[in-house]
Structures are given as structure tokens and as C-alpha cells.
């Protein structure tokens, strides 16, 4: 059985701009607020990150940890979860029209929903419904030749 995907949300992440919040309630996802009050059992999980080895089919049995927040906040959150092996999603483009005023967005940065979709796609997990509420879904799929 595939482990549930854990999404840790930073409290300063604007719910109106949050691309994964519409997925709350799906049985394959667990939303946790940051800072995490009770330690999470993350053995066998990989953390989606801007840097690190590429996520691949070899990670198919692993759970996914997704840190949801602006890139500035995700940097702080990463310190709490740096023991979880990072996996990157290089070679993909975001469709999310964002520009960091602080210059904190990495070149290969993706919206959380884009990263989640790609992770499920790469690992062969069902992607149905993931992009239903994502305004830029068609652009994202077209940009990355996923249609």
C-alpha cells in the first residue's frame, strides 16, 4: 500500500494563493500545520525539494513529504525536515505567474500543486483530480508536454 502524502503548510501561506488546499479531504493526502506539534513518522519518505537527486521510479514505494509555503518560508521549514532525503523535479517549468520580491524563488521552482502532480506522475500514482482546481493547469500540462 502506498503511504499517504504528507503536506506541511506554513501558517503564513495565504489560503487564497495556496494551490494544494482545494485537495484537503482526499484520502491519499494528510495536511499538517507548521510548526509540527507531534513528530511525524517519516521513515520511508522522500521530501520534494529544489535540490537533490531527481525523483524517479526507484522511489515508488516511498511516501512523499511536501513543504507548502513561499520559498522563503520553505527554507525555514526545510531545517525541521532535513533528515528526510530530498528529491528534485528538474527539467519542468511552472505555469504559476509568480515573482518573488526578495529573489528567493529557485530557477526550477514549481507551485506546490505542480510538484505534487509531477511526483505522482513520475511515481505512477493516479493524478486524476489533482489539477481540477488549478487555474493554470492547461498551461502547466502544455508547457511540460504532459498532454
C-alpha positions as MATLAB code, in Angstrom:
seq = 'XXXXXXXXXXXXXXXXXXXXXXXXXXXXXXXXXXXXXXXXXXXXXXXXXXXXXXXXXXXXXXXXXXXXXXXXXXXXXXXXXXXXXXXXXXXXXXXXXXXXXXXXXXXXXXXXXXXXXXXXXXXXXXXXXXXXXXXXXXXXXXXXXXX';
ca = [
       0.000    0.000    0.000;
       1.264    3.459   -0.923;
       1.970    5.709    2.080;
      -0.166    8.815    2.419;
       1.378   12.034    1.073;
       2.077   14.500    3.878;
       1.719   18.203    3.120;
       3.134   20.516    5.784;
       1.670   24.026    5.409;
       3.293   27.161    6.724;
       0.779   29.340    8.654;
       1.779   32.454    6.703;
       0.898   30.831    3.376;
      -2.101   32.754    2.030;
      -5.010   30.275    1.726;
      -6.262   32.168   -1.348;
      -2.949   31.567   -3.118;
      -2.485   28.004   -1.859;
      -2.609   25.631   -4.816;
      -2.977   22.415   -2.774;
      -5.589   23.492   -0.211;
      -8.524   22.582   -2.511;
      -7.309   18.956   -2.212;
      -7.942   18.838    1.531;
     -10.060   15.818    2.369;
      -8.544   13.458   -0.205;
      -7.721   10.110    1.431;
      -4.230    9.990   -0.124;
      -3.233   13.343    1.440;
      -2.648   14.438    5.025;
      -2.363   18.154    5.793;
      -0.279   19.192    8.807;
       0.323   22.723   10.094;
       3.822   24.055   10.663;
       5.395   24.073   13.169;
       4.517   20.428   13.688;
       3.498   19.805   17.286;
       3.800   15.992   17.226;
       6.750   14.358   15.445;
       5.774   12.744   12.151;
       6.740    9.156   11.279;
       8.699    9.858    8.102;
      10.733    6.704    7.699;
      10.443    5.628    4.067;
       9.535    9.151    2.909;
      11.271   11.485    0.475;
      10.962   15.273    0.611;
      10.236   17.186   -2.584;
      12.947   19.841   -2.852;
      14.533   22.232   -5.341;
      17.877   20.464   -4.979;
      18.921   16.845   -4.593;
      18.753   13.658   -6.644;
      15.895   13.502   -9.123;
      12.697   11.774   -8.065;
      12.445    8.527  -10.020;
      10.517    5.281  -10.286;
      13.039    3.861   -7.772;
      11.233    5.997   -5.147;
       7.909    4.317   -5.994;
       7.394    2.751   -2.555;
       8.269    5.951   -0.687;
       5.877    8.381    0.880;
       6.024   11.992   -0.281;
       6.638   14.943    2.035;
       5.683   18.288    0.509;
       6.511   21.532    2.313;
       3.921   24.114    1.300;
       4.838   27.744    1.723;
       6.588   30.558   -0.082;
      10.175   29.736   -0.985;
      11.307   31.992    1.842;
       9.239   30.046    4.415;
      10.020   26.677    2.864;
      13.691   27.388    3.596;
      12.935   27.627    7.319;
      10.681   24.583    7.202;
      13.374   22.518    5.495;
      15.558   22.822    8.600;
      12.954   20.810   10.525;
      12.803   18.101    7.861;
      16.376   17.983    6.547;
      16.648   14.367    7.788;
      14.131   13.329    5.093;
      16.002   12.566    1.833;
      15.396   15.312   -0.759;
      14.208   14.573   -4.283;
      14.118   17.201   -7.006;
      11.937   17.671  -10.057;
      14.422   19.139  -12.551;
      13.502   19.825  -16.145;
       9.963   21.057  -15.563;
       8.533   24.571  -15.838;
       5.982   26.300  -13.674;
       2.902   27.924  -15.144;
       2.226   29.801  -11.905;
       2.731   33.546  -12.547;
       4.850   34.431   -9.536;
       7.683   36.809   -8.993;
       9.478   36.954   -5.662;
      10.160   40.491   -4.494;
      13.001   39.046   -2.407;
      14.570   36.923   -5.163;
      14.012   33.712   -3.188;
      12.417   31.606   -5.942;
      14.770   28.965   -7.358;
      15.027   28.699  -11.142;
      13.374   25.288  -11.074;
      10.702   26.302   -8.541;
       7.218   24.913   -9.013;
       3.869   25.649   -7.413;
       3.067   23.044   -4.755;
       0.283   21.526   -6.841;
       2.609   21.266   -9.840;
       5.246   19.487   -7.745;
       2.634   17.124   -6.323;
       1.229   16.337   -9.774;
       4.698   15.653  -11.197;
       5.656   13.462   -8.241;
       2.513   11.362   -8.671;
       3.092   11.208  -12.438;
       6.733   10.108  -12.077;
       5.859    7.509   -9.435;
       2.943    6.129  -11.453;
       0.300    7.194   -8.935;
      -3.177    8.338  -10.010;
      -3.209   12.037  -10.939;
      -6.962   12.289  -11.556;
      -8.449   15.337   -9.879;
      -5.163   16.847   -8.702;
      -5.292   19.778  -11.113;
      -9.080   20.269  -11.159;
      -8.918   23.500   -9.121;
      -5.610   24.785  -10.514;
      -6.220   27.832  -12.701;
      -3.044   27.298  -14.762;
      -3.445   23.515  -15.192;
      -3.723   23.560  -19.006;
      -0.703   25.853  -19.349;
       1.316   23.682  -16.942;
       0.480   20.451  -18.774;
       1.215   22.015  -22.170;
       4.490   23.646  -21.026;
       5.741   20.303  -19.762;
       4.379   18.205  -22.638;
       2.174   16.170  -20.305;
      -0.905   16.251  -22.578;
];
